[in-house]
Amino acid sequence: MSQKIKITTEFIGIGCNKVAQVAAWAKNGLVAFGANNFVALYYPTNPEARGVVVTLGGHTACVNCVDFINRGDEKEQTNVAIVSGSADRTARIWKKTSAGKYVSSAVLLGHSGSINTLGVVRARSILTERDIVATGSADGTIKIWERTIENETEDKVECLQTIDCGTKYPLALAITYLPNTQAAGGTERRVVLYITIDGKFVESISLQGHENWIRSLSFASAASSISVSNESPKNAYAIHDGDLLLASASQDKYVRLWKIARIGEEMNDEDKGTTEKGGDYVKENDSGMLTDDIISALRGSTISDDKVQLSTRAHIIEVEVSRQEDETKRRQRYSIMFEALLMGHDDWVYSVDWQPACFVKDATNNLVYHQPLCLLTSSSDKSMMIWKPEPDTGIWVNSVRVGEIGGYALGLYGGLFAPDGKHILAHGHTGAFHLWKMITENEDNQHWRPQISISGHFKAVQSITWDPLCRFLVSVSLDQTARLYAPWRRNTDEGKQLMTWHEIARPQIHGYDIQCISFVDEWKYVSGSDEKVIRVFSAPKTFVESLSKLTNSLSTSKDASSRPIGANLPALGLSNKAVFESDIAKLGENEEFLNGQSYAHPSATPSSLTEAMERPPFEEHLLQHTLWPEIYKLYGHGYELISVASSHCGKIIASSCKATTPEHAVIRLFDTATWKEIPNPLQAHSLTVTQIQFSHNDRYLLTVSRDRMWSLFERCEAVPPYKLVTKNKAHARIIWDCSWSHDDLLFATGSRDKSVKIWRQVENKDSSSWSQVTTLKFAEAVTALDFAGCLTHGCYILAIGLENGDILLYQSKLSDAAKWTYLHAIEKYLSHISTVTRLVWRKPQNNDVGTLQIASCATDHSVRLFNVMYEQ
C-alpha cells in the first residue's frame, strides 16, 4: 500500500502586511516581508518570476517589521540572518541551514506590547561576531539585544539594555557606527540620537524640525571623496569620507537629511578644556574646529514657512573612542547639522531608503567603495521618489517619480532599492508589490519601467475553486475580492520553456466580505458574500483572449466573440457593469469622451481594454480593468450567505445562509435557464448549512450543517428537483466540510470533533441506505477535505485540512474502502499555519496520474498550489 510521495510548492499567493517597515531587500537579491503571521521570501528580479518561494511560520500575530542582519567588510558583506518583529510581542531570528531551509534560531522575549520597529547595524564594514539588534515596541521601550551564533540551528540572544521612551512610542530605529550610534523616532516630533558609553546607549541629542510623527530612519556611511570614473567632474558637492547621512521621514509630508561629520583631532581627557557657547561645546584654539563666525552663522540661519523650521544649527557631541595601538581612550567630537529638507510628497512619507553602496572604478581603473548619494522615499500619495543632490549646487532635487496618478490604487507603505540600485520595489494598501527597473542609466535622464511582481489576499481566504476544465483557479476572501490565478507559459531568450502562476484577473471587487464561490460553466461563476444576494459573473472577451495567450491555449479564444470586452464598477455601486465595444466606439465619437466622466460611465474602461494581455498584469491594471461583468442577481435568503454549489451539468445552483432556525436553514435551488428560484426550498437542517456538494453524476445533493447532521437529497422529476432521502446525526460537533469520491460510491464528512467519517451505500439497498465504513481520528479539528478526481495506483486519495493548518493525505484501495491508511503530510514549512478553509484537487492534465495538483486556502491569507508526485 505504501507509496513514496514527494510534495513541492508550485505557487503561493499572499499579500504583504499594510505597515511601513515590513519588507527588506537583502544583498543576495532576496526580499523578506511580513505576510499576516508569516515572513515570506521572494526574489523580485529572478527571471523565472516564480513569486513567493517559502513562508516562515512561527509568529502568532501579524508581522510588523522585517530586516536583515549583515556582517562583513565592504564588498564581502553578506546577510547572515533575518529578524522579524510581530504584534505577538516577540521578535524572531531566522537563518538558513546547510540543508537550505530557514529555521527560527532565537526568540526575543521581553516586550509587553506589539513590536513595531527594528534597528540593525548598517555600516561600510561590520566586522563582528556579535550582532546588535534594537526593537521598538508599543510598550514605550526600546530594547537592545546581542546575538551570537550557538550552532547551525540555534542562536543565543541577550537583552543588553532597555531604554524607556516615556509616554512616546518608538516607530523608527536605525543603527550605525560612530563608532556606535542609534537614531530613534516615534510618536513625537524629534529624532533622538543615542551614543554608547561604557557599552550602554545614552541619549546624546535630539534633532528638532519635524511637525508630526517620524515613520522611518536610515543611515548612509559616506565613502571616499575621490572622484570616480562615472561621476560628473562638475560635482562640487562633497561629502567627506566617514561622514554619516541620516534621513528621517515623517507624517508632516517631509523628509529631512542630517549630516554627522567628524571635527578636528581626537582629544585626551586632559585636553577637554572647552568653552560652552550657546549649548554647543567648542574647543578653544583648535585649528581643526569651525570658526566662531561660521558657528554663529549656522546658529542664526532659520527660515520659517508654515511652521517648518529650516535650522542649520550645528550640534557638537563628544564620543569616547578606544585606540587599538595603545589601548587608551580618546574623545572625538562630531558636528550634527541639518542638511536638507526634501519637499515633494503630498501626503505622509512612510519610508526612506538609501541606495546600497557599490564598487566603481576610479580614475586609475581600480575598484573603490562608493556610496551613491541617492535616496528613495515612499508616501501615501501613491508615489515613490528618488532624490539626488545637483552636481553644481548640492541642492537635493527629485530626479525620478514613479507610482500612480488617480485610479483605484491607494498609498505606498514602503520603498526599497535593489542591491544593484537598478530596481526599486514598493508595497501598498492592497498587499501587492510594485516593481520598476531602470531602463536607461543616463544620470540626467533615467527611465524606469514597471515589471511583473506579486500580489495576494490580505485577509482570510474563505474558498477556492477550479473552473470546470481546471485551467485556472479562483479564490474569494474577507478582503472583499475574488482573484483569478492561471499559468503563464512562455519561452526564455535561451529557448527554455517556463511556466509560472500569476494573478491575471480580479473578477470581483466587492463591498462585502466574500464567503463562497462555484462555477456554473467554464466562463461563468456565482459567489456569495455577507449579504443576502447571490451574484452571477461572466468572463469578458478580453479575459478569454488573454487566457488563451498567457496559457498558449488556442482552443479558448473561439469562445470570445459575442462577449462584452470588460466591466467597470460604478463609484457608489456594487455591481460590475458590462462594457461593449460599441460603448467605446460611441464614446470615441463624442467629444465628452475627452472630459472627466463619472466612473459609472463606460469611459471608465479604457479602449486599451480591447487588447488581450500577453504578460501578467500589474496591480493597477488588476484593480481597474480585469473585472467580470455581473449578469444576474439571485434573491431569496434572509441572512448572509455561507455556501453555494453548482450542479456539474450547470443547470442548478444550490445555496445556504446563516441560520439559527429551521426556517432559514434551508437549501435554495435556482434554475440557470431562467435565473429564478425553484419553489419549495429543501428542508432538512435546523442550523446553518456549512457546505453543499453535488455528486459528480448530479444524482445526489449532500449537505452538512452546524446541527451536526448530514443530509442526502436524490434527484427526482418533481418540483423541487431533489428530495430528501436520508439524514444522519453523524458527529458530535459542527460538520465543516464534505466531499464525494470521483465515482460517487463514497462520501466523507469532516467535523470539529476531530474526525473524518467515510460513508458508503449499503449493498442491495435503496438510495436511502448509507452506512459509515470507517472513522479517522486527528489531533485537531477537521475543517476541509476533498477526494482526488481519479484513482491513483488503484487507490482513492483523500486530502484533509486541519484547524492548525496541517494538510494530510490518506489512501484506500478501491476494493477495501473500509481500510484507510496515512499516506503523507505536507511539510509544515510548506503548509498553512491556521485554519484550512478549502481543499480542491485539480483534474489530471494530459492524463498524467503520476503528478497531481491540489490547491488550498486558509485564514492565514494564503492560497497555495502543491504538486503531489509519486516517485518510482
Stockholm file with secondary structure:
# STOCKHOLM 1.0

chainA/1-872         MSQKIKITTEFIGIGCNKVAQVAAWAKNGLVAFGANNFVALYYPTNPEARGVVVTLGGHTACVNCVDFINRGDEKEQTNVAIVSGSADRTARIWKKTSAGKYVSSAVLLGHSGSINTLGVVRARSILTERDIVATGSADGTIKIWERTIENETEDKVECLQTIDCGTKYPLALAITYLPNTQAAGGTERRVVLYITIDGKFVESISLQGHENWIRSLSFASAASSISVSNESPKNAYAIHDGDLLLASASQDKYVRLWKIARIGEEMNDEDKGTTEKGGDYVKENDSGMLTDDIISALRGSTISDDKVQLSTRAHIIEVEVSRQEDETKRRQRYSIMFEALLMGHDDWVYSVDWQPACFVKDATNNLVYHQPLCLLTSSSDKSMMIWKPEPDTGIWVNSVRVGEIGGYALGLYGGLFAPDGKHILAHGHTGAFHLWKMITENEDNQHWRPQISISGHFKAVQSITWDPLCRFLVSVSLDQTARLYAPWRRNTDEGKQLMTWHEIARPQIHGYDIQCISFVDEWKYVSGSDEKVIRVFSAPKTFVESLSKLTNSLSTSKDASSRPIGANLPALGLSNKAVFESDIAKLGENEEFLNGQSYAHPSATPSSLTEAMERPPFEEHLLQHTLWPEIYKLYGHGYELISVASSHCGKIIASSCKATTPEHAVIRLFDTATWKEIPNPLQAHSLTVTQIQFSHNDRYLLTVSRDRMWSLFERCEAVPPYKLVTKNKAHARIIWDCSWSHDDLLFATGSRDKSVKIWRQVENKDSSSWSQVTTLKFAEAVTALDFAGCLTHGCYILAIGLENGDILLYQSKLSDAAKWTYLHAIEKYLSHISTVTRLVWRKPQNNDVGTLQIASCATDHSVRLFNVMYEQ
#=GR chainA/1-872 SS CCCCEEEEEEEEECCCCSSTTCEEECTTSCEEEEETTEEEEECTTCTTCCCEEEEECCCSSCEEEEEEEEEEEGGGCEEEEEEEEETTSCEEEEEECTTSCEEEEEEECCCSSCEEEEEEBCCSEECCSSEEEEEEETTSEEEEEEEEECSSSCEEEEEEEEEECTTCCEEEEEEETTTTEEEEEESSSCEEEEEEETTEEEEEEEECCCSSCEEEEEEEECCCCSCBTTSCTTCCCCCCTTCEEEEEEETTSEEEEEEEEEEEEEECGGGCCEEEETTEEEETTCTTSCCHHHHHHHHHCCCEETTEECCCCEEEEEEEEECTTTCCEEEEEEEEEEEEEEECCSSCEEEEEECCCEEEEBTTSCEEEECCCCEEEEETTSEEEEEEECTTTCCEEEEEEEECSSSSCCCEEEEEECTTSSEEEEEETTSCEEEEEEEECCTTSCEEEEECCCCCCSSCEEEEEECTTSSCEEEEETTSEEEEEEEEEEECTTSCEEEEEEEEEEEEECSSCEEEEEEEETTEEEEEESSSCEEEEECCHHHHHHHHHHHTCGGGGGGGTTSCSEEECCTTCSSCEEECHHHHHHHHHSGGGGSCCCTTSGGGSCGGGGSCCSSCCCHHHHHHHCCCCEEEEECCCSSCEEEEEECTTSSEEEEEECCSSTTTSEEEEEETTTTEECSSCEECCSSCEEEEEECTTSSEEEEEETTSEEEEEEECSSSSSEEEEEEEECCSSCEEEEEECTTSSEEEEEETTSEEEEEEECTTSCTTCEEEEEEEECSSCEEEEEECSSCBTTEEEEEEEETTSCEEEEEEETTCTTCCEEEEECCTTTSCSSCEEEEEEECCGGGCTTEEEEEEEETTSCEEEEEEEECC
#=GC SS_cons         CCCCEEEEEEEEECCCCSSTTCEEECTTSCEEEEETTEEEEECTTCTTCCCEEEEECCCSSCEEEEEEEEEEEGGGCEEEEEEEEETTSCEEEEEECTTSCEEEEEEECCCSSCEEEEEEBCCSEECCSSEEEEEEETTSEEEEEEEEECSSSCEEEEEEEEEECTTCCEEEEEEETTTTEEEEEESSSCEEEEEEETTEEEEEEEECCCSSCEEEEEEEECCCCSCBTTSCTTCCCCCCTTCEEEEEEETTSEEEEEEEEEEEEEECGGGCCEEEETTEEEETTCTTSCCHHHHHHHHHCCCEETTEECCCCEEEEEEEEECTTTCCEEEEEEEEEEEEEEECCSSCEEEEEECCCEEEEBTTSCEEEECCCCEEEEETTSEEEEEEECTTTCCEEEEEEEECSSSSCCCEEEEEECTTSSEEEEEETTSCEEEEEEEECCTTSCEEEEECCCCCCSSCEEEEEECTTSSCEEEEETTSEEEEEEEEEEECTTSCEEEEEEEEEEEEECSSCEEEEEEEETTEEEEEESSSCEEEEECCHHHHHHHHHHHTCGGGGGGGTTSCSEEECCTTCSSCEEECHHHHHHHHHSGGGGSCCCTTSGGGSCGGGGSCCSSCCCHHHHHHHCCCCEEEEECCCSSCEEEEEECTTSSEEEEEECCSSTTTSEEEEEETTTTEECSSCEECCSSCEEEEEECTTSSEEEEEETTSEEEEEEECSSSSSEEEEEEEECCSSCEEEEEECTTSSEEEEEETTSEEEEEEECTTSCTTCEEEEEEEECSSCEEEEEECSSCBTTEEEEEEEETTSCEEEEEEETTCTTCCEEEEECCTTTSCSSCEEEEEEECCGGGCTTEEEEEEEETTSCEEEEEEEECC
//
